[in-house]
Amino acid sequence: MKVLLINGSPNEHGCTYTALSEVAQTLHGHGIKTELLYLGKKPVAGCIACGGCGRTGKCVFDDQVNDVLSRLDAIDAVVAGSPVYYAAASGQITSFLNRLFYASGGRMAGKPGAAVVSCRRGGASAAFDQLNKYFTISSMPVVSSQYWNQVHGSTPEEVRRDEEGLQTMRTLGENMAWLLKSIEAGRKAGVPAPVRESPLRTNFIR
């Protein structure tokens, strides 16, 4: 089993990384592999609604989105991590997830998903809610913790002093491991995946 953890902060080893690392360490304790994907400091192109991914299965912008799409079948769960900017997720991870989920063509369904946010003081719950919407629109089980998945601090050192926040990350890792193992046990026992109807799309027009 493998979990992809996405670091949507421009700071490679900052507060978001510190929180994600706590989740990863817990998963490793259960024998679950992890990959920490750093999106970097350069701009990430946003979706331009061209429809190219619907024809080719990949995005017209050939970057890390296509790399993840090419390996999606080997990824069992996703954790999206971001700092909080104006009560929202970072621009990098928002653009990345918009394109990744749109181009996935429904291949995210059934994979557990979790959001992790880091902030100095406020806005965490709004950013947390924003990230969770990618999972809830994609038929993905959302993994929770003992509190909203957030840590506080302006530096990694301050985050490491947020004892409740780090415990929340460890609990998230435990819950993620339990769900992944439960899904795997269900597969081995012959429990069928949910039957999914063909999508219906309606526009709110008169």
BELDAGI-V798095 format. One record per pair of residues at least 12 apart in sequence whose C-alpha atoms are under 10 Angstrom apart, sorted by the first residue. I is the first residue (numbers start at 0). J is the second residue. Records with the same first field share a line. If there is no record, write none. Layout:
# BELDAGI-V798095
I: J / J
This chain:
# BELDAGI-V798095
0: 30 / 31 / 32 / 33 / 73 / 74 / 75 / 76 / 176 / 179 / 180 / 183
1: 26 / 27 / 30 / 31 / 32 / 33 / 34 / 73 / 74 / 75 / 76 / 77 / 179
2: 23 / 26 / 31 / 32 / 33 / 34 / 35 / 73 / 74 / 75 / 76 / 77 / 78 / 110 / 111 / 112 / 175 / 176 / 179
3: 23 / 32 / 33 / 34 / 35 / 36 / 67 / 71 / 73 / 74 / 75 / 76 / 77 / 78 / 79 / 112
4: 16 / 19 / 20 / 22 / 23 / 33 / 34 / 35 / 36 / 37 / 76 / 77 / 78 / 79 / 80 / 112 / 113 / 114 / 115
5: 19 / 34 / 35 / 36 / 37 / 38 / 77 / 78 / 79 / 80 / 81 / 92 / 95 / 96 / 114 / 115
6: 18 / 19 / 35 / 36 / 37 / 38 / 39 / 78 / 79 / 80 / 81 / 82 / 91 / 92 / 115 / 116
7: 36 / 37 / 38 / 39 / 40 / 79 / 80 / 81 / 82 / 88 / 89 / 90 / 91 / 92 / 93 / 95 / 96 / 116
8: 37 / 38 / 39 / 40 / 80 / 81 / 82 / 83 / 88 / 89 / 90 / 91 / 92 / 116 / 117
9: 37 / 38 / 39 / 40 / 41 / 42 / 81 / 82 / 89 / 90 / 91 / 92
10: 37 / 38 / 39 / 40 / 82
11: 36 / 37 / 38 / 39 / 40
12: 37 / 154 / 155
13: 82 / 117 / 153 / 154 / 155 / 156 / 158
14: 80 / 81 / 82 / 116 / 117 / 118 / 119 / 150 / 151 / 152 / 153 / 154 / 155 / 156 / 157 / 158 / 159
15: 79 / 80 / 81 / 82 / 83 / 115 / 116 / 117 / 118 / 149 / 150 / 151 / 152 / 154 / 155 / 158
16: 35 / 36 / 37 / 80 / 81 / 82 / 115 / 117 / 155
17: 117 / 150 / 154 / 155 / 156 / 158 / 159 / 165 / 168
18: 80 / 81 / 115 / 116 / 117 / 148 / 149 / 150 / 151 / 155 / 158 / 159 / 164 / 165 / 166 / 167 / 168 / 169
19: 35 / 78 / 79 / 80 / 81 / 114 / 115 / 116 / 117 / 165 / 168 / 169 / 172
20: 33 / 35 / 165 / 168 / 169
21: 159 / 164 / 165 / 166 / 167 / 168 / 169 / 170 / 171 / 172
22: 78 / 115 / 165 / 166 / 167 / 168 / 169 / 170 / 171 / 172 / 173 / 175
23: 35 / 78 / 168 / 169 / 171 / 172
24: 168 / 169 / 172
25: 168 / 169 / 170 / 171 / 172 / 173 / 174 / 175 / 176
26: 169 / 171 / 172 / 173 / 174 / 175 / 176 / 177
27: 172 / 176
28: 172 / 173 / 176
29: 172 / 173 / 176 / 177 / 180
30: 176
31: 175 / 176 / 179 / 180
32: 74 / 75
33: 74 / 75 / 76 / 77
34: 74 / 77
35: 78
36: 63 / 67 / 79
37: 63 / 80 / 92
38: 63 / 64 / 91 / 92 / 95
39: 91 / 92
40: 91
41: 91
42: 90 / 91 / 94
43: 60 / 62 / 63 / 64 / 90 / 91 / 92 / 93 / 94 / 95
44: 60 / 61 / 62 / 64 / 90 / 91 / 93 / 94 / 95 / 97 / 98
45: 60 / 90 / 91 / 92 / 93 / 94 / 95 / 96 / 97 / 98
46: 58 / 59 / 60 / 93 / 94 / 95 / 96 / 97 / 98 / 99 / 101 / 102
47: 59 / 60 / 98
48: 98 / 101
50: 101 / 102
51: 102
52: 65 / 98 / 99 / 101 / 102 / 103 / 104
53: 101 / 102 / 103 / 104
54: 102
55: 102
56: 68 / 69 / 101 / 102 / 103 / 104
57: 69 / 98 / 99 / 101 / 102 / 103 / 104
58: 98 / 99 / 101 / 102 / 103
59: 98 / 102
60: 98
62: 95
63: 95 / 99
64: 94 / 95 / 96 / 97 / 98 / 99 / 100 / 102 / 103
65: 98 / 99 / 102 / 103
66: 99
67: 99 / 103
68: 99 / 100 / 102 / 103 / 104 / 106
69: 103
71: 103 / 106 / 107
72: 106 / 107 / 110
74: 107 / 110
75: 107 / 109 / 110 / 111 / 112 / 179
76: 107 / 109 / 110 / 111 / 112 / 113 / 139 / 140 / 142 / 175 / 176 / 178 / 179
77: 107 / 110 / 111 / 112 / 113 / 114 / 134 / 139 / 141 / 142 / 175
78: 111 / 112 / 113 / 114 / 115 / 130 / 131 / 141 / 142 / 172 / 175
79: 92 / 93 / 96 / 112 / 113 / 114 / 115 / 116 / 127 / 130 / 131 / 133
80: 92 / 113 / 114 / 115 / 116 / 117 / 127 / 130 / 148 / 149
81: 93 / 114 / 115 / 116 / 117 / 118 / 123 / 126 / 127 / 130 / 149
82: 115 / 116 / 117 / 118 / 119 / 122 / 123 / 126 / 127 / 149 / 150 / 151
83: 116 / 117 / 118 / 119 / 120 / 121 / 122 / 123 / 124 / 125 / 126 / 127 / 149
84: 117 / 118 / 119 / 121 / 122 / 123 / 126
85: 121 / 122 / 123 / 125 / 126
86: 118 / 121 / 122 / 123 / 124 / 125 / 126 / 127 / 129
87: 116 / 122 / 123 / 124 / 125 / 126 / 127 / 128 / 129 / 130
88: 115 / 116 / 117 / 122 / 123 / 125 / 126 / 127 / 128 / 129 / 130
89: 116 / 126
92: 130
93: 129 / 130 / 133
96: 130 / 133
97: 133
99: 133
100: 133 / 134 / 136 / 137
101: 133 / 137
103: 137
104: 137
105: 136 / 137 / 138 / 198
106: 137 / 138 / 139
107: 133 / 134 / 136 / 137 / 138 / 139
108: 134 / 135 / 136 / 137 / 138 / 139 / 140 / 193 / 195
109: 134 / 137 / 138 / 139 / 140 / 141 / 182 / 192 / 193
110: 134 / 137 / 138 / 139 / 140 / 141 / 178 / 179 / 182
111: 134 / 138 / 139 / 140 / 141 / 142 / 175 / 178 / 179 / 182
112: 130 / 131 / 133 / 134 / 135 / 137 / 138 / 139 / 140 / 141 / 142 / 143 / 175
113: 127 / 130 / 131 / 133 / 134 / 139 / 140 / 141 / 142 / 143 / 144 / 148 / 171 / 172 / 175
114: 126 / 127 / 128 / 129 / 130 / 131 / 132 / 133 / 134 / 141 / 142 / 143 / 147 / 148 / 149 / 171
115: 127 / 130 / 131 / 147 / 148 / 149 / 150 / 167 / 168 / 171
116: 128 / 130 / 147 / 148 / 149 / 150 / 151
117: 148 / 149 / 150 / 151 / 152 / 153 / 158 / 164
118: 149 / 150 / 151 / 152 / 153 / 154 / 158
119: 150 / 151 / 152 / 153 / 154 / 157 / 158
120: 150 / 151 / 152 / 153
121: 151
123: 147 / 148 / 149 / 150 / 151
124: 147 / 148 / 149
126: 149
127: 147 / 148 / 149
128: 147
138: 193 / 195
140: 178
141: 175 / 178
142: 171 / 172 / 173 / 174 / 175 / 176 / 178
143: 167 / 168 / 170 / 171 / 172 / 174 / 175
144: 166 / 167 / 168 / 169 / 170 / 171 / 172 / 173 / 174 / 175
145: 163 / 164 / 166 / 167 / 168 / 169 / 170 / 171 / 174
146: 163 / 164 / 166 / 167 / 168 / 170 / 171
147: 164 / 167 / 168 / 171
148: 164 / 165 / 166 / 167 / 168 / 170 / 171
149: 161 / 163 / 164 / 165 / 167 / 168
150: 162 / 163 / 164 / 165 / 166 / 167 / 168
151: 163 / 164 / 165
152: 164
